[in-house]
Amino acid sequence: MKRRKFLQLGAAITFMLLAKEIPAIGTKFERWVWMHPNCDYSDNDWRMQFKYLKELGIRHIHLEVYTGTRVWFRSSTLAEMPCDLLSKILPLAREQGMRVHAWLWVMMNNNPEMLRQHPDWYVVNRLGKSCIEDPPYVKYYRWLCPSKPQVRDYLLGVIKDLEAYPDLAGIHLDYIRFPDVILPVGFQPKYNLVQKTEMPQFDFCYCPTCRDAFKQEHGMDPLHLKEPDKNFAWRKFREDRITDIVNTLVPAIAKQGKLATAAVFPTPEIARKLVRQNWTQWRVQAYFPMMYHPFYHKPVQWLFDATQEGVRQIKSGQKLYAGIYVPAFKPDELKAGLQLIRKAGGAGVAFFDYNALQAHPELADVLKETANREK
């Protein structure tokens, strides 16, 4: 048995053995929110935020605590720690009946020390340029290569650090993909792009590790493919590398008795096409597809189709919570969107983000009005 298949089998068995220790997700239609860290809040400030969220029917928080550059918990990583926010917030959350999930940036890492010490850990495009020297789209778009064993071990270390926080309900994996080989259509004009095909400067990863591994599996160098975007084996190779990272981290999360969840692109088809995410193959307990409809030039009604596509393809026992972009809605559209997601089989909804809810009180009022109806 090949080493990679053996490791996959071992991870699957480990996950099954640990799964019974993981807390169950609720069965009702649930509301979640993504929230950015704030070291300046007092205990009473946090209590007020929790009270506000409960009024909106929200009981789960994806709290951003690791961005590669910064970390808001005690950590062995190279990231800078502005404060140990988890130690402060978790007792308050428990007191208020809120559940906090650690929101982590996984593959994107712009940490100066990481860039300096481990430049070989980063992805390389089809032109042979590292994202360190030539990041795509924006300067901070620097991504780790999922084929590197050192990257896997580093990420396992991040998960291990969270073992010190038993009151943490779960670990939420984000940016767990390659850089966008094609941007969502709504973003392309911002960069003066029309991306009808995969352009070499945005096509990753062609580092020596990826090229050698693909050659061993398929007998060819991906750099020499005439039409790499049409080569199924090369596409699948990269999708599988991301899947391997996720399915390596999930048992480590399960071992701590925490939920493993993931933020993903809006539908399985879009995710595979734009960022090499084959997320229906991941062993997480719940998915949070980012169904930000204006980014794809879609109407609110698209939430039904996107939710249904995902629900039909995930595995039994997994749940799908539709992520929505709050500023894109009018009050009547938000009401309709919630109904569409529920009708399509979604287990709930996640709002991006807390600040947007506060900035749009007319939408918060909709959530207050509808909170009790969804129980």
C-alpha positions as CSV (number, residue, x, y, z in Angstrom):
1,M,0.0,0.0,0.0
2,K,1.4,3.4,-0.9
3,R,2.4,5.6,2.0
4,R,-0.2,8.3,1.1
5,K,-3.1,5.8,1.0
6,F,-1.9,4.3,4.3
7,L,-1.9,7.7,6.0
8,Q,-5.4,8.4,4.6
9,L,-6.7,5.1,6.0
10,G,-5.0,5.7,9.3
11,A,-6.5,9.1,9.6
12,A,-10.0,7.8,8.7
13,I,-9.8,5.1,11.4
14,T,-8.5,7.5,14.0
15,F,-11.3,9.9,13.2
16,M,-14.0,7.2,13.5
17,L,-12.7,6.1,16.9
18,L,-12.7,9.7,18.2
19,A,-15.9,10.9,16.6
20,K,-18.0,9.7,19.5
21,E,-16.2,12.1,21.8
22,I,-17.1,15.2,19.6
23,P,-20.0,17.3,20.9
24,A,-23.1,17.1,18.7
25,I,-24.3,20.1,16.7
26,G,-27.8,21.2,17.4
27,T,-30.7,19.8,15.3
28,K,-32.7,23.1,14.9
29,F,-32.0,25.8,12.3
30,E,-29.0,27.5,13.9
31,R,-27.5,31.0,13.5
32,W,-23.7,31.6,13.6
33,V,-21.5,34.7,13.2
34,W,-17.9,35.4,12.1
35,M,-16.3,37.8,14.5
36,H,-12.9,39.6,14.5
37,P,-10.8,39.9,17.7
38,N,-10.9,42.9,20.0
39,C,-8.3,43.1,22.9
40,D,-9.8,46.3,24.2
41,Y,-13.2,45.0,25.3
42,S,-13.8,44.7,29.0
43,D,-15.6,41.7,30.5
44,N,-18.8,43.8,30.5
45,D,-18.3,44.8,26.9
46,W,-18.2,41.1,26.0
47,R,-21.3,40.3,28.0
48,M,-23.1,43.1,26.1
49,Q,-22.0,41.6,22.8
50,F,-23.2,38.2,23.8
51,K,-26.5,39.6,24.9
52,Y,-26.9,41.4,21.6
53,L,-26.1,38.2,19.6
54,K,-28.6,36.1,21.7
55,E,-31.3,38.6,20.9
56,L,-30.5,37.9,17.2
57,G,-30.8,34.2,17.7
58,I,-27.1,33.6,17.4
59,R,-25.4,31.2,19.8
60,H,-22.2,30.2,17.9
61,I,-19.3,32.5,17.2
62,H,-16.4,31.9,14.8
63,L,-13.9,34.1,16.6
64,E,-10.8,35.0,14.5
65,V,-7.8,34.0,16.6
66,Y,-5.1,33.0,14.1
67,T,-4.1,34.8,10.8
68,G,-0.6,33.4,10.4
69,T,0.8,36.8,11.2
70,R,-1.1,37.2,14.5
71,V,-2.5,34.9,17.1
72,W,-4.9,35.6,20.0
73,F,-4.1,32.6,22.2
74,R,-0.9,31.1,23.8
75,S,0.9,29.6,20.8
76,S,4.2,28.0,19.9
77,T,4.0,29.5,16.3
78,L,5.9,32.4,14.9
79,A,2.9,34.7,15.0
80,E,2.7,37.8,17.2
81,M,0.2,37.6,20.1
82,P,-1.6,41.0,20.8
83,C,-3.4,39.3,23.7
84,D,-4.6,35.9,25.0
85,L,-8.2,36.6,24.0
86,L,-9.4,33.0,24.4
87,S,-8.5,32.9,28.1
88,K,-10.6,36.0,28.6
89,I,-13.6,35.3,26.5
90,L,-14.2,31.6,27.0
91,P,-15.4,31.8,30.7
92,L,-17.6,34.7,29.8
93,A,-19.1,32.8,26.8
94,R,-19.8,29.8,29.0
95,E,-21.5,32.1,31.5
96,Q,-23.7,33.5,28.8
97,G,-24.5,30.2,27.1
98,M,-22.5,31.1,24.0
99,R,-20.2,28.7,22.1
100,V,-16.9,29.9,20.7
101,H,-15.1,28.3,17.8
102,A,-11.5,29.2,17.0
103,W,-11.4,30.7,13.5
104,L,-8.0,29.9,11.8
105,W,-6.4,31.0,8.6
106,V,-4.8,27.8,7.5
107,M,-2.9,28.0,4.2
108,M,-2.5,31.8,3.8
109,N,0.4,33.0,5.8
110,N,2.1,36.4,5.5
111,N,4.2,36.2,8.6
112,P,7.5,38.0,8.0
113,E,9.4,35.4,10.2
114,M,7.9,32.5,8.4
115,L,8.7,34.1,5.0
116,R,12.3,34.6,6.1
117,Q,12.9,31.3,7.7
118,H,10.9,29.0,5.4
119,P,10.6,30.4,1.9
120,D,10.6,26.9,0.5
121,W,7.3,26.2,2.2
122,Y,5.4,28.5,-0.1
123,V,3.6,27.9,-3.4
124,V,5.1,28.5,-6.8
125,N,3.2,29.5,-10.0
126,R,3.4,28.0,-13.5
127,L,6.0,30.7,-14.4
128,G,8.3,29.4,-11.7
129,K,7.7,32.4,-9.4
130,S,7.2,32.0,-5.7
131,C,4.2,33.8,-4.2
132,I,6.7,35.4,-1.8
133,E,8.3,37.5,-4.5
134,D,5.3,37.7,-6.8
135,P,2.0,37.4,-4.8
136,P,-1.1,37.2,-7.0
137,Y,-3.7,40.0,-6.9
138,V,-2.6,41.6,-3.5
139,K,0.7,41.8,-1.6
140,Y,-0.5,39.7,1.3
141,Y,-1.6,36.8,-0.9
142,R,1.1,34.4,0.2
143,W,0.2,30.7,0.6
144,L,1.8,27.6,2.1
145,C,2.2,24.5,-0.1
146,P,0.0,21.6,1.1
147,S,2.5,19.1,-0.3
148,K,5.2,20.0,2.2
149,P,5.3,17.7,5.3
150,Q,6.8,20.6,7.3
151,V,3.6,22.6,6.6
152,R,1.4,19.8,7.8
153,D,3.4,19.5,11.0
154,Y,3.4,23.3,11.5
155,L,-0.4,23.3,11.2
156,L,-0.8,20.4,13.5
157,G,1.2,22.4,16.0
158,V,-1.3,25.3,15.8
159,I,-4.1,22.8,16.5
160,K,-2.1,21.3,19.4
161,D,-1.8,24.7,21.0
162,L,-5.6,24.9,21.3
163,E,-5.7,21.8,23.4
164,A,-5.0,24.2,26.3
165,Y,-8.6,25.6,25.9
166,P,-11.1,22.9,26.9
167,D,-14.0,25.3,26.8
168,L,-13.5,26.0,23.1
169,A,-16.4,24.4,21.3
170,G,-14.7,23.9,17.9
171,I,-12.0,24.8,15.5
172,H,-13.0,26.5,12.2
173,L,-10.7,26.1,9.3
174,D,-10.5,29.0,6.8
175,Y,-8.3,29.8,3.7
176,I,-7.8,26.1,3.3
177,R,-7.2,26.1,-0.4
178,F,-4.9,27.3,-3.2
179,P,-4.8,31.0,-4.3
180,D,-7.7,31.7,-6.7
181,V,-6.7,30.5,-10.1
182,I,-9.8,32.3,-11.3
183,L,-11.4,35.1,-9.2
184,P,-15.1,35.3,-8.6
185,V,-16.5,37.3,-11.5
186,G,-17.5,40.2,-9.2
187,F,-13.9,40.8,-8.2
188,Q,-12.2,40.6,-11.7
189,P,-12.9,44.2,-12.7
190,K,-11.2,45.4,-9.6
191,Y,-7.9,43.9,-10.9
192,N,-8.6,44.8,-14.6
193,L,-8.9,41.1,-15.4
194,V,-11.2,39.0,-17.5
195,Q,-10.4,35.4,-16.5
196,K,-12.0,33.0,-19.0
197,T,-9.1,30.5,-18.7
198,E,-6.4,29.7,-16.1
199,M,-3.6,32.1,-16.5
200,P,-0.1,30.9,-15.6
201,Q,0.7,33.6,-13.1
202,F,-2.3,32.6,-11.0
203,D,-1.9,28.8,-11.4
204,F,-0.3,27.1,-8.3
205,C,1.6,25.0,-7.2
206,Y,4.6,24.0,-9.4
207,C,7.2,23.8,-6.6
208,P,9.8,21.0,-6.8
209,T,7.9,19.0,-4.1
210,C,4.6,19.1,-6.1
211,R,6.3,18.4,-9.4
212,D,8.2,15.4,-8.1
213,A,5.2,13.9,-6.3
214,F,3.1,14.2,-9.4
215,K,5.8,12.7,-11.5
216,Q,6.1,9.7,-9.1
217,E,2.3,9.2,-9.3
218,H,1.7,9.9,-13.0
219,G,5.0,9.7,-14.8
220,M,5.0,13.3,-16.1
221,D,6.1,16.7,-15.1
222,P,3.1,19.0,-14.7
223,L,5.2,21.9,-15.9
224,H,5.5,20.3,-19.3
225,L,1.7,19.7,-19.8
226,K,0.5,21.6,-22.8
227,E,-3.0,22.3,-21.3
228,P,-2.6,21.9,-17.6
229,D,-6.1,23.3,-16.9
230,K,-7.6,20.4,-18.9
231,N,-5.5,17.6,-17.3
232,F,-7.8,15.8,-14.8
233,A,-5.0,14.1,-13.0
234,W,-3.2,17.4,-12.3
235,R,-6.3,19.1,-11.1
236,K,-7.2,16.2,-8.8
237,F,-3.6,16.0,-7.5
238,R,-3.9,19.5,-6.1
239,E,-7.4,19.0,-4.8
240,D,-6.3,15.9,-3.0
241,R,-3.3,17.7,-1.4
242,I,-5.7,20.2,0.2
243,T,-8.1,17.4,1.2
244,D,-5.1,15.6,2.8
245,I,-4.3,18.6,4.9
246,V,-7.9,18.9,6.2
247,N,-8.2,15.2,6.9
248,T,-5.0,15.2,8.8
249,L,-6.1,18.1,11.0
250,V,-9.6,16.8,11.7
251,P,-8.5,13.8,13.9
252,A,-6.2,16.2,15.9
253,I,-9.3,18.4,16.5
254,A,-11.5,15.4,17.3
255,K,-9.0,14.2,19.8
256,Q,-9.6,17.4,21.8
257,G,-13.4,16.8,21.8
258,K,-13.9,19.8,19.6
259,L,-16.0,20.3,16.4
260,A,-14.1,20.6,13.2
261,T,-15.7,23.0,10.7
262,A,-14.6,24.7,7.5
263,A,-15.3,27.9,5.6
264,V,-15.4,26.9,1.9
265,F,-16.3,28.4,-1.5
266,P,-20.0,28.6,-2.2
267,T,-20.7,25.4,-4.1
268,P,-18.6,22.2,-4.8
269,E,-18.4,23.1,-8.5
270,I,-17.2,26.7,-8.0
271,A,-14.8,25.6,-5.2
272,R,-13.1,23.0,-7.5
273,K,-12.9,25.4,-10.4
274,L,-11.6,28.5,-8.6
275,V,-9.5,27.4,-5.7
276,R,-8.9,23.6,-6.0
277,Q,-11.2,22.8,-3.1
278,N,-12.9,19.5,-3.3
279,W,-14.6,20.1,0.0
280,T,-17.2,17.3,-0.2
281,Q,-14.4,14.9,0.5
282,W,-13.4,16.5,3.8
283,R,-14.2,14.8,7.1
284,V,-15.3,17.9,9.0
285,Q,-18.6,17.9,10.9
286,A,-19.9,21.0,9.2
287,Y,-19.3,23.2,6.2
288,F,-19.8,26.9,5.9
289,P,-20.0,27.7,2.2
290,M,-19.5,31.4,1.7
291,M,-22.5,32.1,-0.5
292,Y,-21.8,35.8,-1.0
293,H,-24.1,36.2,-4.0
294,P,-23.0,39.6,-5.3
295,F,-19.5,38.3,-5.7
296,Y,-20.8,35.9,-8.3
297,H,-23.4,38.3,-9.9
298,K,-26.2,36.1,-8.5
299,P,-29.6,37.1,-7.1
300,V,-30.7,36.2,-3.6
301,Q,-32.7,33.3,-5.0
302,W,-29.4,31.6,-5.8
303,L,-29.0,30.8,-2.1
304,F,-31.5,28.0,-2.6
305,D,-29.6,26.4,-5.5
306,A,-26.2,26.8,-3.8
307,T,-27.4,25.3,-0.5
308,Q,-29.2,22.4,-2.2
309,E,-26.1,21.6,-4.4
310,G,-24.0,21.4,-1.3
311,V,-26.5,19.5,0.9
312,R,-26.9,16.8,-1.8
313,Q,-23.2,16.2,-2.1
314,I,-22.0,16.1,1.5
315,K,-21.8,12.9,3.5
316,S,-24.4,11.6,5.9
317,G,-24.0,13.2,9.3
318,Q,-22.4,16.3,8.0
319,K,-24.2,19.6,8.1
320,L,-24.1,22.7,5.9
321,Y,-24.6,26.2,7.2
322,A,-24.9,28.9,4.5
323,G,-22.6,31.8,4.9
324,I,-24.1,35.1,3.8
325,Y,-22.6,38.5,3.3
326,V,-24.7,40.9,5.4
327,P,-24.2,44.2,3.6
328,A,-25.6,42.7,0.4
329,F,-29.1,42.4,1.8
330,K,-32.2,44.6,2.2
331,P,-34.5,43.6,5.1
332,D,-37.1,41.8,2.8
333,E,-34.2,40.0,1.0
334,L,-32.8,38.8,4.2
335,K,-36.1,37.3,5.3
336,A,-36.4,35.6,1.9
337,G,-32.8,34.4,2.0
338,L,-33.2,32.7,5.4
339,Q,-36.3,30.9,4.2
340,L,-34.6,29.8,1.0
341,I,-31.6,28.3,2.9
342,R,-33.9,26.4,5.2
343,K,-36.1,25.2,2.5
344,A,-33.1,23.9,0.6
345,G,-32.0,21.8,3.5
346,G,-29.4,24.0,5.2
347,A,-28.9,23.4,8.9
348,G,-28.6,27.1,9.5
349,V,-26.9,30.3,8.5
350,A,-23.7,32.1,9.3
351,F,-23.4,35.9,9.1
352,F,-20.4,37.7,7.8
353,D,-19.8,39.5,10.0
354,Y,-20.5,40.8,13.5
355,N,-19.5,44.4,12.5
356,A,-21.8,44.3,9.5
357,L,-24.8,43.3,11.8
358,Q,-24.0,46.3,14.0
359,A,-23.6,48.6,11.0
360,H,-27.0,47.6,9.6
361,P,-29.6,47.7,12.5
362,E,-32.4,47.3,10.0
363,L,-31.1,43.8,9.3
364,A,-30.5,43.1,13.0
365,D,-34.1,43.9,13.6
366,V,-35.1,41.3,11.0
367,L,-33.1,38.7,12.9
368,K,-34.7,39.7,16.2
369,E,-38.2,39.4,14.7
370,T,-37.5,36.0,13.2
371,A,-35.4,34.4,15.9
372,N,-38.1,32.6,17.7
373,R,-39.8,31.3,14.6
374,E,-36.7,29.2,13.6
375,K,-36.5,27.2,16.8
